């Protein structure tokens, strides 16, 4: 293969890649907010982790998780921390704030907040073996909010508590307390960010059936998007929009459960599942855990 042909093939590949990227929706990600109560707890803890360090670590994992869904162009807005207020996160962005944030080219905005943190330790001394069993549990409570940038409308607000527990047995003269805690924090932070990223993708682009052949369906989620082998998902047929008669606000779409599927294979960009219960599963049906 000569040099000219290689150049043309590379140019074609780059054009395809940029075209696919251009078709993705753009989402602005605000710096993760850690409320004052959590910051105070971290400051009083024996470990060196600060609220700022937790925010940065969550932010890195959160951005990576959103990018892994292959649904968005991600824009990181470092100035949002200073501009956004509690009123914004509670009621949505005003028109003035939209202009100030220059979100004209951004379709969605997401804000992740840590609103609680717990670090609990239980110790059991065993005199015969001169050891201590240390059991530690760390829990984070998160709120994920997703806005429509053009209108400031709050599309979804979800919350979740995620915890992880570890135990170590050490000689009474030694202590691996720091190692236990640091490892747990890394685990909880990653799991929390992965959950939040999955929430963002599922709200804007619900998991859907894109192909069906007999008892096998293909869904539009792959690796790194919260889909795992042996998970059982409920399947829903989507109907007409539901409109509040008083406010005329669109509340969502009518959904009727039509079956269940079990994930069998998770590929880079899609997954395969076996139908467990079929009462009308079709291409376009939505999957929910």
VOLUMSE-952673 format. One record per residue: x, y, z of N, C-alpha, C, CB in turn. Coordinates in steps of 0.02 Angstrom, whole numbers, plus 50000, padded with zeros to 5 digits. Glycine has a CB too. Example, Ala and Ser with C-alpha at 12.3 -4.5 7.8 and 13.67 -1.06 7.14 Angstrom:
506604971650390506154977550390506604983550390505654977650452
506424988850354506844994750357506455000250394507044997050286
//
This chain:
500434994150000500005000050000500455006250000499515000050062
500355010649949500795016349945500595021949993500815019049874
501025026849999500925032150048500285036150035501525036950047
500125037549972499535041549956498895038149978499505042949881
498865031549967498265027749986498185027850063498305020449960
498755027050097498725027250170498465033950196499415025850200
498695039350165498465046050184497715046650173498855051450145
497475044250116496755044750101496345040650151496615042350030
496595034650169496235030450218496215033850286496575023550223
496775036850305496805040350370496325046250369497525042650385
496315049950314495865055750309495135053550313495985059550243
494975047950281494295045350284494095043250354494215039550237
494575039950389494435037850458494325043850504495015033550485
494755049050496494685055050538494025058650524495275059750526
493825058850461493195062150443492605058550476493095062350367
492625051850474492095047850505492075049050580492195040450490
492665049150611492705050050684492445056850704493425049150708
492645062150668492425068850686491675069650671492825074150647
491425066350619490705066650604490305063550660490555063150538
490535057850685490185054550741490205058850803490495047650755
490775062050815490845066350874490375072350869491565068550883
490325075150809489915081050799489175079550811490015083850729
488965073350801488275071550809488085070350883488125065350769
488575070050927488435069050997488175075451029489055066551034
487745074651078487505080451115488065083051160486875078651157
488065089651169488575092751211488305093751282488805099551182
488695091751331488495092451401489045095951440488335085551433
488845101051479489315104551522489315101251591489135112151527
489905099951617489975096851682490265101851731490415090451678
489885103451782490125108151833490575104551882489525111451870
491035108151913491445105051965491005102052020491935110251996
491205096352044490815092952096490785097352158491115085952113
490185098052186490095102152246490085097652308489445106352242
490475099452358490475095952422490205100852474491195093352441
489635099152505489335104152549489755105252612488625101952569
489595110552647490005112752703490035107552760489745119252730
489475103952771489465098952824489955093352810488755096252834
489975091152746490435085752727491155088252732490285083252656
491275094352709491955097252714492195097452786491955104352683
491735099252832491915099552903492075092552930491345102652943
491695087552909491825080752932492505078352908491275075952907
492665079952846493315077852819493885081552854493335079152744
493775087752870494295091652904494435088952974494105098952907
493925086353007493995083753075494205076453077493355084553112
494225073153018494415066153017495165065453025494185062852951
495375059253041496085058053052496465057552986496185051553092
496105056952930496425056052866496545062852832496005051552820
496985062852784497185069152753496725071252696497895068652727
496225067152678495775068852623495385075152640495295063052609
495375079852594495005086052603494395086052557495445092252589
493945090852569493365091552525493575092952453492915096952550
494105096952445494355098652378494625092452343494895103952382
494985088252379495255082052350494705077252330495735078652398
494185076752373493625072452356493265075052294493135072052415
493185081652290492855084652232493235083252168492785092252242
493895084052170494305082952111494285075652088495025085052124
494335071052137494325063952120493655061852091494485059752182
493115064152121492445062652094492375065552024491905065452140
492625071652015492575074951950492915070951895492875082051953
493535068651909493905064751859493525058451840494595062951885
493285054751889492915048551875492245050051841492805044651940
491915055451861491265057351833491335058951758490975063351870
491825062851741491945064651670492115058351630492515069851664
492555054151658492735048051623492125043651612493275044051662
491685043151662491085039051656490615041751603490725038651722
490525048351599490085051251548490375050051478489995058851561
491035051051471491355049851406491295042551386492085051851409
491315037951435491275030851419490605028751391491425026751481
490085032851402489435031151374489415032151298488895035251407
489905036051272489945037551200489315041051174490055031051160
489015045051218488405048651199488495056151196487845046951247
489045058651226489115065851235489795068551215488985067551306
489795074951195490405078951196490405082451263490445084051134
490925081651301490945084251369491325090851371491275079151417
491005095851401491315102351412491375103351487490895108151378
491975104551511492085105551582492095113051596492755102251606
491635115251639491575122351654491835123651725490845124651648
492475125551730492785126651795492505132751830493535127451786
492185137351793491915143451824491235142451855491885148951774
490925136651845490245135651870490215135351945489955129351841
490765133351977490765132852050490605139652082491445130252076
490905144952053490805151552081490145154652059491375156052062
489895152752000489305156051973488655152851998489325155751897
488635146152003488035142752024487885143852098488085135352009
487265144852114487055145652184486605139852203486705152452194
486435139552268485965134352291485285135152258485895134552366
485075141352244484445142452210484445139552140484285149952207
485015140052105485085137152039484975129652041485765138852008
485315126352088485275119152091484595116752116485815116352135
484215121152147483555119252172483005120552120483405122952236
483075126152082482525128052038482705128551964482255134552061
483335127951948483535128551879483855135251865482935127651833
484145136051807484515142051789484055147451761485065140451738
484165153551783483795159251755484085160951687483835165351802
483705164851648483945166951582484585170951588483405171051546
484635175051640485245179051650485845174551662485145183951709
485745169351702486295164751716486495160851653486105159851772
485995159051612486165155551550486625159851506485515153751511
486455166351501486865170851461487565171551492486535177651454
487575172151558488215173051592488665167051584488105174451666
488365161151581488745154951575488925153251503488365149151605
488625157151455488775156051384488645148751365489495157951369
488035146451379487865139551366487465138651301487475136751424
487515143451256487125143151195487265136951154487255149351153
487905134651154488085128851114488045122351154488785129751086
487815122851216487785116951259487065115051271488155118251326
486895108751260486205106651267486025104851338486065100751221
486505101851375486355099551443486895102051491486305091851446
486695102451554487145104351608487025099551665487045111851630
487555096951695487475092351751487885094651811487665085251732
487595094051870487915096151932487885090251982487575102551962
488455088252007488495082752055488695085652123489015077252032
488295084052175488415086752242488485081052292487845091552263
488995081552335489065076852392488725080152451489825075252407
488185077152476487815080452530487875076852597487095080952511
488235071152599488355067952664488935063152658487715064352689
489265062052715489855057652717489895054552786490505061552700
490005048052789490085044552852490685039952850489445040652870
491055039752904491635035352911491575031952979492315039452904
491365025552978491235021953040491735016253048490515019253042
491985015353109492475010153124492245005853183493165013253138
492324999353175492204994653230492844990653241491594989953215
493044989853304493644986153320493494980653371494194990853347
493794974853359493724969253404494414966453421493264963653374
494624967453484495274964953505495234957553524495544969153564
495704953753499495744946653514496394945453553495724942253448
496314944653619496894944353663497314938153652496674944653735
496994932553636497364926253627497874926853570496894920553613
497674929853515498124930553457498474937253456497734929653393
498324941553505498614948253508498504952153444499364947753523
497894951553417497714955053355497084959153365497624950053297
496974963653319496364967653319496034967253250496514975053337
495394965653250495004965553187494674972353179494474959753188
494854975853126494584982453113494114982153053495154987653100
493504984153064493004984353010492794991552999492374979853028
492894993952938492765000952924492275001552865493425004652908
491795006052873491305007452821491295014852805490595005052843
491345016352741491305023252718490705023952671491965025552682
490315029252682489715030252642489695037452616489085028752683
489525038052552489415044552520488695045152497489905045552460
488395050952509487725052352482487795057652429487235054652539
487505056252370487585060652312486915063052286487975057152257
486925068852256486345071452218486595073152148486015077652254
486265070352098486425071852028485855075751997486575065351987
486005081651971485495085751939485685086951866485395092451976
485175086551823485275087351751484805092851727485155080651712
485095097951694484715103551669484715103651593484995110151697
484185106351565484185108251494484475115251491483445107951462
485055115951460485425122251464485055128151432486095121451430
484695127051378484375132651343483795135651382484115130251276
483445131551422482875133951459482985134351534482285129551446
483515131051558483625130751630483175125851665483535137451660
482795121951627482325117151656482705111451689481845114451603
482505109851750482795104151785482465097751759482695104851862
482845093751722482575087751691482515082051741483005085651633
482995081551786482995075851833483435077551893483245069351798
483225075251950483625075752011483575069152048483395081752057
484135065652054484135059152087484665059052142484255053552036
484535055052192485015054552248485135047252264484755058352310
485725046052293485895039152310486455039152362486115035152247
486425034152407486965033052455487355026852434486695032352528
488005027552430488435021952409488945020752464488785023452341
489025014552485489485013052539489925007052521489095011652604
490485006552556490945000952548491244999352615491505002552495
491354992852627491614990452691492234986252680491084986452730
492724987052724493324983052721493514981052792493914986952687
493854975552798494064973152864494784970552860493594967552890
495174971952912495854969552916496014967252987496354974952893
496414962052990496634959553056497384960953062496494951753063
497574964653114498264966753122498494965253193498344974253106
499144964953201499434964453268499274970853307500204963353265
499164970153371498984975953411499504981453409498864973853482
500134979553396500664984553394500684988353328501334981253407
500344985553278500364988653211499684991453193500594983453158
499684995753143499054998653120499085000153045498875004953159
498594997453008498534998952937497915003152924498514992452895
497735006952976497115010752974497075015352914497025014653037
497625018952900497625023652844497525020052778498275027552842
497865014252770497805010552707497095008152697498295004652706
496775005752751496085003452746495635009152722495835000652813
495695014952755495265020552740495385023252670495365026152791
496015024152650496165026852584495905022352529496915027852576
495975015852538495725011152488494975011452483495945003952506
494635011852540493905012352539493665018652505493635011952610
493995024152521493795030552491493845030252414494225036352518
494395027352390494475026752317493915022552287495165023752299
493745017152321493205012752297492535016252295493155006452340
492365019652350491725023052355491675028852305491605025652425
492225032552298492225038152251492105035752179492895041952255
492455030452159492365027952090491655025252080492875022352076
491405021352127490725018652120490205024152118490575013752177
490315029352158489845034952159489845038752093490025039852216
490435040052066490485043652003490205039451946491225045451988
490325032951946490055028551894489295028551895490325021451902
489015028351956488275028551962488005035051934488065027752036
488325040651952488085047151930488125047851853488485052751962
488665045451824488745045751751488215041551716489445043351730
488075035751744487545031451716486865034751720487535024651752
486735038251775486105041851783486025047051729486055045151852
486555050851715486525056051664486355052951596487195059751660
486705047551578486585044451514485885041551509487095038851501
485645038351563484995035051562484415040051559484915030651622
484495045851589483965050951587483905053851517484105056451638
484475055551487484465058851421484385053751364485105062951412
484735048151370484695042951319484545036251354485365042551278
483905034651365483735028451399484015022351362482975027751407
484165017151399484395010851369483815008051327484625005651424
483965006351264483435004151218483624997751182483285009551168
483104994151162483184988351117483294990951047482564983551121
483854989051015483984991350947483924985650896484674994550943
483864979450920483764973850875483474967950915484424971750839
483084963850881482794957950913482764952250864482094959450942
483004946350885482964940350844482784934550889483634939050806
482174932050882481914926650925481974928650999482304920050912
482384925051037482454926351109483064930551126482494919751146
483374933651076483964937751088483834944951068484574934951049
484014949551112483954956651095484634960051102483424960151141
484714965451064485324969551068485134976251096485674970250998
485524978851144485374985251174485954990051163485224984551250
485794996551165486295001651146486725003951205485935007651116
486974999351243487445000851298487984995551298487075001051366
488614997751309489164993051310489584993751373489594993951250
490214992351367490664992451424490704999251456491364990251403
490754999351522490835005551559490215009651567491345009551527
489625006751555488995010551559488505007651610488675010851491
488755003551656488315000751707487964994351688487805005751725
488094991751628487794985451606488284979751622487614985651530
488024974351652488454968751671488094962151657488644969251745
488494957051644488224950351630487814947951689488804945451614
487244944851674486774941951723486304947051754487144938451777
486374953451738485874958251761485204956851727486104965551747
484664957651764483994957051736483684963951732483544952251779
483484965951672483194972551660482454971751642483574976251604
482044976351667481344976651648481294980451582480904980051703
480834978451539480754981551473480074984951469480834976151416
480064991051442479454994951438479324997351367479485000951487
478694997251347478485000351285478315007651302477864996651253
478545012251259478455019351271477845021851232479085023351251
477405025451267476805027951236476805035451227476205025951276
476225038451235476155045651222476425049751281475415047351211
476545056151266476785060651318476245061851370477005067351287
476455062551433476005064051488476075071451504476145059551550
475515075151501475525082451510475105084251571475265086051448
475405088251616475045090651674474485095251651475515094251724
473855093851668473295097851644473295104951671472635094551661
473625106051728473625112651759474195117051732473685112151834
474785114251726475365118151706475555117251633475965116451749
475265112051601475435110151532476155107851526475315116051486
476465106251582477155103751581477165096451559477485104551651
477655094751517477735087851496478075084051553478155087251430
477735079151581477975075451639478365069151620477405073451683
478365067651557478705061551533478255057951484478885056951592
478415051651473477995047651427477725041551463478405045551365
477135039551441476815033651470477235027451455476095032751442
477335023251505477725017151496477345011151523478415017751532
477325005851483476984999651503477494994051501476384998151455
477554990351556478034984851559477824979251512478104982251631
478294977051470478144971951420478604965851426478184974851350
479014965551478479434959551485480064960851525479614956951419
480504955851523481154956151558481674952751515481114952851628
482304955151520482864952051485483444951251533483074956351422
483874946351518484474945251557485084946351513484484938051587
485544950651536486144952351497486604946251493486524958351528
486824944451432487264938651422487954940551399486944933951373
488014945951360488664948051334488704955651335488784945351263
489264958351359489384965551358489974966951313489514968351431
489844970551258490344972151208490544979451215490084970551136
491054981751179491264988751187490714993851176491824990251138
490274992951126489774998051111489054995751119489875000351041
488944989251130488264986751138488274980451180487934985351069
487674978051198487624971951239487084967451210487474973651312
487154960951224486664955951205486294953551267486994950151168
485664951851258485264949451314484784944051290484874955251347
484604939551336484114934351322483444936251352484354927451350
482914935351314482244937051337482024932051391481734937151278
481834934651448481584930451503480824930351503481854933051570
480534936051488479804936751486479634941451429479514939351555
479204939251384479054943351324478304944351318479334939951261
478094950751329477384952551320477314958251271477064954451388
477794958351223477764963551172478414967451165477214968351188
478984964351182479634967651174479754968851100480194963351205
479954974951083480084976751013480644981751010479444979550979
480904982750949481414987850938481144994650961481644988050863
481534998151001481315004551028481075004251099480775007350986
480954998051125480754997351194481314999751241480574989951210
481125002351298481605005151346481735000251402481335011851375
482384999751423482574995351477482714999351540483184991151457
482474996651597482614999651661482764994151712482025004151685
483234995651758483404990651809482834989951859484054992651846
//
